[in-house]
Each structure stands twice: as structure tokens, then as C-alpha cells.
Amino acid sequence: MLAHIFFGLVIKEGDLSVTDCSGKTRNFGNGTGKKSAIRLHDRRAEWTLFLRPKLAVGEAYTDGRLTVEQGDLLNFLRVCIQNMKNLERHPFWATLHAIQYMFRHIYSWNPSHRARRNVAHHYDLSDELYSLFLDSDRQYSCAYFRHPGDSLEKAQEDKKRHLAAKLVLDRPGLRTLDIGSGWGGMALYLAQTAGARVTGLTLSTEQHRISNHRARESNLSDQVNFELQDYRHNTGHYDRIVSVGMFEHVGSGHYREFFRKVRELLADDGIMVLHSIGRCAPPGTTNAWVRKYIFPGGYTPALSEIMSAVEKEGLFVTDIEVLRIHYAETLYHWRKRFYANRDKVRDLYDERFCRMWDFYLTGCESAFRYWDQVVFQIQLSKELVSPVPIQRDYIGAWESDTHDRREAAAE
């Protein structure tokens, strides 16, 4: 009964069938689009769904107390997102959201000790897990799909090339800092392609170990070094700084601190490129389920929040690009590979973990495909007169030239 009341208040569009824990089934929506049907298996799922819907859906699915019986999880979440405005406008849930918004800086408070713990929660999982769904270079961030039908490997290579072009790598030996260097792919690419001397920073012990191993295997240890260090503790001086998929973990209360440190580390004629998930909406809150189970301390910023911090710390914005749908396509490829290797994931962990990551990957894809999530690529400098050309043609020219040289070297 309670589930039917909830969905009756929220679902006005689409076609959703809900069977509650007593076995009664009702249909909701206006009958448009692909039909989706779910079943709730106990009364707890119904109560938590009513009181904390954004947390409860993911928890119930992870625990097997909510199952999708017609259509798939992506389509069910599409219907939910299609009707999200009804949830957010309802006085009861709007009040709950307003209370959560008041505490958003507390949720994303990330001093050094807490940042390392939050990173370990997600990135220090089994090394084999990530090999089961990422590309061969382990790029765990939005790919760049230049053409429909591009493979994940090609799109991730094009992402690295696109970012490298924006760094204006106009001479070898540029001192480069990679903040949040992951498994090292971006840093190694900059060294191999443009002769950069790169320092990579990560808070993950697993990523740190693997990155330095990759540098040794590539005979680049004299050119690329990875450190297990919080960016706030770095004291170097760099011609170029790049950060890919790390800013989402900085925390909304630390944005000025982040850009203040960037300004401190960057040479006067230096360039920084920031690649971050963002929202095409005013500042908000992190989804409660994602914050609790996947990325504790994480928050995707509105562009206004980034720009306010950049301006106050005296940096100049020299280019902004918004990547739409690219991350949805990236997550589609990850989800497809995850499904293909689900038995192996279950052997590493258990069935509950598989359902949790199924919901994570599918939920994120739906947010980028149907909601307000995008990716920002923001180029910054300390001076308006900088090495950045005044026209954007240089980006495509560098990409084409680099592509041709790498193709020729591979032959």
C-alpha cells in the first residue's frame, strides 16, 4: 500500500508497474515509452522508499528487496529520472532535500586524513576488478567519442589526446603535475607523446604501486614518477598541471583551497587543464546512495561553484568545453563489460557486490544520459598573456599531428 501511495504521488509520465510486498500490482504513469515493472519484496523496502527514496532504491536493489521484472534497470531508472521533478517539488520530499542541502559541506568535508580513507574505500578494491570492465590503459574517467561506434579503447586514447592538446605541450621536458593520476595512463601518455617530465599524485596505495610498475615497464622511470601524496602537500613548481576525474573528490568546501594550491604550484606562464564531472544545474547535493556506498565525500559541482573559486583565487579561464553524453557512452561500455564478467566479479566478492556495482554503473549512466550530469574541461592560466593560442584551431591541429605520428610509429 505505502509503495503504491509513493509511486502514485511521483510517477506521472512513462509506464511503470509496481507489485508491492502483499502481491498487489498497480500501474503508474501515462503509458508512454517502454514499460518497466518492479517488485518490492518486504515492508521495509516500502517504508524506506517513502522516507528516503534516493537512498532506498539503491539499497533495496543491492539487497535484492527490489527486483526488476520487466524491462531492465536502466529503463526503470529512466522512468524515475523522468519524474524526478515531481519528487523534488513535493512539499514533504522538498523539505527533506532542503535539510540535506544545509549539511552538504559537511558531507563533502575532505581534510587530508579523510580524503585518503575515502579514496581507499573505492580505489583500493581488488586490482582484478578494474581490469574486468575498464579499457586496457585503465582510464577510469569519461572517454571522448569522436565518432559513433568508436571502441572504448579508441575513445579513451582520444580523451588523452584531447586533454594533451589543451595543455599546449609546445616543447619537450615540460615539468608536469598530474593531480589524481589513477593507474598512470595519462602521465605515461604525456611522457611518451610530448616528452613531458611528469609527477603523478594519488592517494590510492594500489594505484601508486601499479603506476610506478608501469613506468618501469615502459622504461620511463627517469621521466615519470608517481607519489602517494595529497596534492595539498606538494611543494613543486610546474609548467603544466592536469587533473582528470579527481576534482569530484575535492569537496565543495575545499574548492578555493584547491585552486589556491594550483596557483601556488603553477609557473607564471603555466597552463592547467581540469577534467571533472559536473552538473548543468544550480549547486545541489550528492545522491545519498552514491555517497554512502560508492564515493564517500564525493560531490559533482555546478559550473558556478567552480568559477566562483577560480575567480577568487586569481586564475584566468582560457577555455571551457562541456562534454555531453560522452560519459553515458563510457558507462555503457563499462556496464557491458561488467555484465560479461559478472561471474568473475562474483568470485572476487559476492552477489550483493555485483548488484551494488550494477546499480552504480547503471545509475550513473542514467544520470548522464537522462539527467543533469556532464563533464567540464576547463583550461586555466595565471596570466591572460599565456602560451594558450587565442584561437581554438590549435587543439584539432595538435590532435591530428599527434595521431599521424603515433600511427606512423606503429607501422
C-alpha positions as CSV (number, residue, x, y, z in Angstrom):
1,M,0.0,0.0,0.0
2,L,2.7,2.5,1.0
3,A,4.7,1.8,-2.2
4,H,1.6,2.5,-4.3
5,I,1.0,5.8,-2.5
6,F,4.6,6.8,-3.1
7,F,4.6,6.0,-6.8
8,G,1.2,7.4,-7.3
9,L,2.5,10.8,-6.0
10,V,5.7,10.7,-8.1
11,I,5.2,8.8,-11.3
12,K,3.1,10.9,-13.8
13,E,5.0,10.1,-17.0
14,G,6.2,6.9,-18.6
15,D,4.9,3.4,-17.9
16,L,5.7,1.7,-14.6
17,S,4.1,-1.3,-12.9
18,V,4.7,-1.9,-9.2
19,T,4.0,-5.0,-7.3
20,D,4.1,-4.4,-3.5
21,C,5.1,-6.8,-0.8
22,S,1.5,-8.1,-0.4
23,G,1.4,-9.1,-4.1
24,K,-0.9,-6.3,-5.4
25,T,0.1,-4.7,-8.7
26,R,-0.7,-1.2,-9.9
27,N,0.3,0.7,-13.0
28,F,1.6,4.3,-12.9
29,G,2.4,7.0,-15.5
30,N,0.7,8.0,-18.7
31,G,1.6,4.8,-20.6
32,T,4.3,6.3,-22.8
33,G,7.6,4.8,-23.5
34,K,9.0,1.4,-22.8
35,K,7.2,-0.4,-20.0
36,S,9.1,-1.2,-16.8
37,A,7.9,-3.4,-13.9
38,I,9.3,-3.8,-10.4
39,R,8.5,-5.9,-7.3
40,L,9.1,-4.9,-3.7
41,H,9.7,-7.9,-1.5
42,D,9.2,-6.6,2.0
43,R,7.6,-3.9,4.0
44,R,11.0,-2.4,5.0
45,A,11.6,-1.6,1.3
46,E,8.3,0.3,1.1
47,W,8.9,2.3,4.3
48,T,12.4,3.4,3.4
49,L,11.4,4.2,-0.1
50,F,8.8,6.6,1.2
51,L,11.1,8.2,3.7
52,R,14.4,8.4,1.8
53,P,13.7,7.4,-1.8
54,K,17.1,8.4,-3.3
55,L,18.9,6.1,-0.8
56,A,16.3,3.4,-0.6
57,V,16.0,2.5,-4.2
58,G,19.7,1.6,-4.5
59,E,19.7,-0.2,-1.1
60,A,16.7,-2.3,-1.9
61,Y,18.1,-3.2,-5.3
62,T,21.5,-4.1,-3.8
63,D,19.9,-6.3,-1.1
64,G,17.6,-8.0,-3.6
65,R,14.5,-6.5,-1.9
66,L,13.6,-4.7,-5.1
67,T,13.8,-6.6,-8.4
68,V,13.1,-5.5,-12.0
69,E,10.7,-8.0,-13.6
70,Q,10.1,-6.3,-17.0
71,G,12.4,-4.2,-18.9
72,D,15.8,-3.5,-17.4
73,L,17.3,-1.5,-14.6
74,L,18.3,1.4,-17.0
75,N,14.8,1.8,-18.2
76,F,13.4,1.7,-14.6
77,L,15.8,4.5,-13.6
78,R,14.9,6.4,-16.8
79,V,11.3,6.5,-15.6
80,C,12.4,7.6,-12.2
81,I,14.5,10.4,-13.6
82,Q,11.7,11.4,-16.0
83,N,9.6,12.1,-12.9
84,M,12.3,13.4,-10.6
85,K,10.8,16.9,-10.7
86,N,7.6,15.6,-9.1
87,L,9.6,14.2,-6.2
88,E,11.6,17.4,-5.8
89,R,8.6,19.7,-5.9
90,H,6.5,17.7,-3.4
91,P,6.5,19.6,0.0
92,F,7.5,16.6,2.0
93,W,10.5,15.4,0.0
94,A,11.4,19.0,-0.9
95,T,11.7,19.7,2.8
96,L,13.9,16.7,3.4
97,H,16.1,17.8,0.4
98,A,16.4,21.3,1.8
99,I,17.7,19.9,5.2
100,Q,20.2,17.7,3.4
101,Y,21.4,20.7,1.3
102,M,22.1,22.6,4.5
103,F,24.6,19.9,5.5
104,R,26.2,19.4,2.1
105,H,29.6,20.9,3.0
106,I,29.8,18.5,6.0
107,Y,29.1,15.5,3.7
108,S,31.9,16.6,1.4
109,W,34.4,17.8,4.0
110,N,37.7,16.2,2.9
111,P,40.8,17.1,5.0
112,S,43.9,15.0,4.2
113,H,43.3,12.1,6.5
114,R,39.6,11.8,5.5
115,A,40.5,12.1,1.8
116,R,42.9,9.2,1.9
117,R,40.3,7.0,3.7
118,N,37.6,7.9,1.1
119,V,39.9,7.1,-1.8
120,A,40.8,3.7,-0.3
121,H,37.1,2.9,0.0
122,H,36.7,2.8,-3.7
123,Y,40.1,2.7,-5.4
124,D,41.9,0.1,-3.2
125,L,39.5,-2.7,-4.2
126,S,40.8,-5.8,-5.9
127,D,43.1,-4.9,-8.7
128,E,41.5,-7.6,-10.9
129,L,38.0,-5.9,-10.5
130,Y,39.0,-2.9,-12.6
131,S,40.7,-5.0,-15.3
132,L,37.3,-6.7,-15.9
133,F,35.5,-3.6,-17.1
134,L,38.0,-0.7,-17.9
135,D,40.0,-0.3,-21.1
136,S,43.5,-1.7,-21.3
137,D,45.0,1.5,-20.1
138,R,42.7,1.6,-17.1
139,Q,41.2,5.1,-17.8
140,Y,38.6,5.4,-15.1
141,S,37.1,8.7,-16.3
142,C,35.0,9.9,-19.2
143,A,36.1,8.9,-22.6
144,Y,35.9,11.1,-25.7
145,F,33.8,9.6,-28.5
146,R,34.8,11.5,-31.7
147,H,32.7,9.2,-33.9
148,P,29.6,6.9,-33.3
149,G,30.7,3.4,-32.9
150,D,34.2,4.1,-31.6
151,S,35.6,1.4,-29.3
152,L,36.2,2.2,-25.6
153,E,40.0,1.9,-26.2
154,K,39.9,4.4,-29.1
155,A,37.7,6.8,-27.2
156,Q,40.0,6.7,-24.1
157,E,43.0,7.3,-26.3
158,D,41.2,10.2,-27.9
159,K,40.4,11.6,-24.5
160,K,44.1,11.6,-23.5
161,R,45.0,13.3,-26.8
162,H,42.3,15.9,-26.4
163,L,43.5,16.8,-22.9
164,A,47.1,16.8,-24.0
165,A,46.3,19.2,-26.8
166,K,44.8,21.7,-24.4
167,L,48.0,21.6,-22.3
168,V,49.8,23.2,-25.2
169,L,52.8,20.9,-25.0
170,D,55.0,23.1,-27.2
171,R,58.4,21.7,-26.1
172,P,59.8,18.6,-24.5
173,G,60.8,18.5,-20.9
174,L,57.9,20.5,-19.5
175,R,57.5,19.9,-15.8
176,T,54.0,18.5,-15.5
177,L,51.9,17.6,-12.5
178,D,49.0,15.1,-12.7
179,I,46.8,15.5,-9.7
180,G,44.8,12.3,-9.2
181,S,46.9,10.2,-11.6
182,G,44.9,7.0,-11.3
183,W,46.8,4.0,-12.7
184,G,49.2,6.2,-14.5
185,G,47.9,6.2,-18.1
186,M,47.6,10.0,-18.6
187,A,51.1,10.7,-17.2
188,L,52.7,8.0,-19.3
189,Y,50.9,9.3,-22.4
190,L,52.2,12.8,-21.8
191,A,55.7,11.5,-21.4
192,Q,55.6,9.2,-24.4
193,T,53.8,11.6,-26.7
194,A,55.3,15.0,-25.8
195,G,58.4,14.2,-23.8
196,A,57.0,15.8,-20.6
197,R,58.6,15.1,-17.2
198,V,55.6,14.1,-15.1
199,T,54.9,13.8,-11.4
200,G,51.7,11.9,-10.7
201,L,49.9,12.2,-7.3
202,T,47.5,9.6,-5.9
203,L,46.1,8.6,-2.5
204,S,45.5,5.0,-3.5
205,T,48.2,2.6,-2.5
206,E,47.1,0.1,-5.2
207,Q,47.2,2.8,-7.9
208,H,50.6,4.1,-6.6
209,R,52.1,0.6,-6.8
210,I,50.8,-0.2,-10.3
211,S,51.6,3.2,-11.7
212,N,55.3,3.0,-10.8
213,H,55.4,-0.6,-12.1
214,R,54.0,0.6,-15.4
215,A,56.6,3.4,-15.6
216,R,59.4,0.9,-15.0
217,E,57.9,-1.5,-17.6
218,S,57.8,1.4,-20.1
219,N,61.4,2.4,-19.4
220,L,60.1,5.8,-18.3
221,S,61.1,5.8,-14.6
222,D,63.6,8.6,-15.2
223,Q,60.8,10.7,-16.8
224,V,57.7,9.8,-14.8
225,N,57.4,9.5,-11.1
226,F,54.3,8.7,-9.0
227,E,53.9,9.7,-5.4
228,L,51.5,8.7,-2.7
229,Q,50.7,12.2,-1.7
230,D,47.8,14.6,-1.1
231,Y,48.0,17.5,-3.6
232,R,47.9,19.9,-0.7
233,H,51.3,18.7,0.5
234,N,53.2,19.0,-2.9
235,T,55.8,21.8,-3.0
236,G,57.0,21.6,-6.6
237,H,56.9,24.1,-9.4
238,Y,55.3,23.1,-12.7
239,D,54.8,24.3,-16.3
240,R,51.7,22.3,-16.8
241,I,49.1,20.8,-14.4
242,V,46.4,18.3,-15.4
243,S,43.7,16.8,-13.2
244,V,41.3,14.1,-14.6
245,G,38.4,12.8,-12.6
246,M,39.8,13.9,-9.2
247,F,38.0,17.2,-8.6
248,E,34.8,15.3,-7.8
249,H,36.6,14.1,-4.6
250,V,37.8,17.6,-3.5
251,G,34.6,18.5,-1.7
252,S,32.6,21.7,-2.2
253,G,34.1,23.4,0.9
254,H,37.7,22.9,-0.5
255,Y,37.4,24.5,-3.9
256,R,39.2,27.7,-3.1
257,E,41.9,25.7,-1.3
258,F,42.3,23.6,-4.4
259,F,42.7,26.5,-6.9
260,R,44.9,28.4,-4.4
261,K,47.3,25.4,-4.4
262,V,47.1,25.2,-8.2
263,R,48.1,28.8,-8.5
264,E,51.0,28.2,-6.0
265,L,52.3,25.2,-7.9
266,L,51.9,26.7,-11.4
267,A,54.6,28.7,-13.2
268,D,53.7,32.2,-14.2
269,D,53.4,31.2,-17.9
270,G,51.9,27.8,-17.0
271,I,48.7,26.1,-18.0
272,M,46.3,23.9,-16.1
273,V,43.5,21.7,-17.5
274,L,40.8,20.4,-15.2
275,H,38.6,17.5,-16.3
276,S,35.7,16.9,-13.9
277,I,32.2,15.6,-13.7
278,G,29.7,18.5,-13.2
279,R,26.1,19.3,-13.2
280,C,24.1,21.5,-15.6
281,A,22.1,22.8,-12.7
282,P,22.5,25.0,-9.6
283,P,24.5,23.6,-6.7
284,G,22.9,20.6,-5.1
285,T,23.7,17.5,-3.1
286,T,25.3,14.2,-3.8
287,N,23.0,11.3,-4.3
288,A,22.7,9.7,-0.8
289,W,23.2,6.1,-2.1
290,V,26.3,7.1,-4.1
291,R,27.7,9.0,-1.2
292,K,27.2,6.1,1.3
293,Y,28.3,3.1,-0.8
294,I,30.5,4.3,-3.7
295,F,32.1,7.7,-3.3
296,P,32.1,8.9,0.3
297,G,32.9,12.6,0.4
298,G,32.2,13.0,-3.4
299,Y,30.4,15.8,-4.9
300,T,29.8,16.9,-8.5
301,P,30.0,20.7,-8.8
302,A,27.9,23.2,-10.7
303,L,29.9,25.4,-13.1
304,S,29.1,28.4,-10.9
305,E,30.8,26.9,-7.9
306,I,34.0,26.2,-9.9
307,M,34.0,29.7,-11.4
308,S,33.5,31.4,-8.1
309,A,36.5,29.7,-6.6
310,V,38.7,30.2,-9.7
311,E,37.9,33.9,-9.8
312,K,38.6,34.4,-6.1
313,E,42.0,32.7,-6.4
314,G,43.1,34.9,-9.2
315,L,43.2,32.4,-12.1
316,F,42.1,33.1,-15.6
317,V,39.7,30.8,-17.6
318,T,41.1,30.5,-21.1
319,D,38.8,27.7,-22.4
320,I,35.7,25.7,-21.3
321,E,34.2,22.7,-23.0
322,V,31.2,20.7,-21.9
323,L,31.1,17.1,-22.9
324,R,27.6,15.9,-23.1
325,I,26.6,12.2,-23.3
326,H,30.2,11.1,-23.6
327,Y,30.2,9.7,-20.1
328,A,26.9,8.0,-20.7
329,E,28.6,6.1,-23.6
330,T,31.6,5.4,-21.5
331,L,29.5,3.9,-18.7
332,Y,27.6,1.9,-21.3
333,H,30.8,0.2,-22.3
334,W,31.9,-0.3,-18.7
335,R,28.5,-1.8,-17.8
336,K,28.5,-4.1,-20.8
337,R,32.0,-5.4,-19.9
338,F,31.0,-5.7,-16.2
339,Y,28.0,-7.8,-17.2
340,A,30.1,-10.0,-19.4
341,N,32.4,-10.7,-16.5
342,R,29.8,-10.8,-13.8
343,D,30.7,-14.4,-12.7
344,K,34.3,-13.3,-12.2
345,V,33.2,-10.4,-10.1
346,R,31.0,-12.7,-8.0
347,D,34.1,-14.9,-7.5
348,L,36.1,-11.9,-6.2
349,Y,33.3,-10.7,-3.9
350,D,29.7,-11.9,-3.8
351,E,26.3,-11.5,-5.4
352,R,25.4,-8.5,-3.3
353,F,28.6,-6.7,-4.5
354,C,27.5,-7.5,-8.1
355,R,24.1,-5.9,-7.6
356,M,25.6,-2.9,-5.9
357,W,28.0,-2.2,-8.8
358,D,25.3,-3.0,-11.3
359,F,23.2,-0.2,-9.7
360,Y,26.3,2.1,-9.5
361,L,27.2,1.8,-13.2
362,T,23.6,1.8,-14.4
363,G,22.5,4.7,-12.2
364,C,25.5,6.8,-13.3
365,E,24.8,6.1,-16.9
366,S,21.1,7.1,-16.5
367,A,22.2,10.3,-14.8
368,F,24.5,11.3,-17.7
369,R,22.0,10.1,-20.3
370,Y,18.8,11.4,-18.9
371,W,19.5,13.9,-16.1
372,D,21.8,16.8,-15.5
373,Q,25.3,15.3,-15.3
374,V,28.0,16.3,-17.8
375,V,31.8,16.7,-17.9
376,F,33.6,20.0,-17.8
377,Q,37.1,20.5,-19.3
378,I,38.4,23.9,-18.0
379,Q,41.7,25.4,-19.1
380,L,43.3,27.9,-16.7
381,S,46.3,30.1,-16.6
382,K,47.8,32.7,-14.2
383,E,48.1,35.3,-16.9
384,L,45.9,36.4,-19.9
385,V,49.1,36.6,-22.0
386,S,50.0,32.9,-21.8
387,P,51.1,30.1,-24.2
388,V,47.5,29.4,-25.0
389,P,46.8,30.5,-28.6
390,I,43.9,33.0,-29.0
391,Q,42.0,30.7,-31.4
392,R,41.0,27.1,-30.7
393,D,42.3,25.7,-34.0
394,Y,45.5,24.5,-32.2
395,I,43.5,21.8,-30.4
396,G,42.5,20.0,-33.5
397,A,45.8,20.6,-35.2
398,W,47.8,19.1,-32.3
399,E,45.4,16.1,-32.2
400,S,45.8,15.4,-35.9
401,D,49.5,15.8,-35.9
402,T,49.9,13.5,-32.8
403,H,47.6,10.9,-34.2
404,D,49.5,10.8,-37.5
405,R,52.9,10.5,-35.7
406,R,51.6,7.7,-33.5
407,E,50.1,5.8,-36.4
408,A,53.4,6.1,-38.4
409,A,55.4,4.9,-35.4
410,A,53.1,1.9,-35.0
411,E,53.6,0.7,-38.6
